[in-house]
Amino acid sequence: VLRQAPGDSARWFVAEKSGFIRVFANNASSSSTETFLDISGIVNASGEGGLLGFAFHPDFPLTPEVYVSYTRSGAPLVSYVSRFYSADDGQ
């Protein structure tokens, strides 16, 4: 999943099956990423599992919440949706 936060055309966010959401600058010369969210310790990324998708709160970053769909480690293959908060208020 690749998306931009509401009102933020300067950055892209990409989900990785392993449980990371990475962020990078929206320019052709961008060659590095930063970790925006790391839930790799609770994600079961085997088979069809993993971090399946994410969405920003419509008022992000004023409401710095991100909703994430994923499969959990140690559980049957069931999708969970959890809300996470950006510690830096979406910056």
Secondary structure, DSSP 8 states (H G I E B T S, - for coil): -EE--TT-TTEEEEEETTTEEEEEESSTT----EEEEE-TTTB--STT-SEEEEEE-TTTTTS-EEEEEEEBTTS-S-EEEEEEE-TTTT-
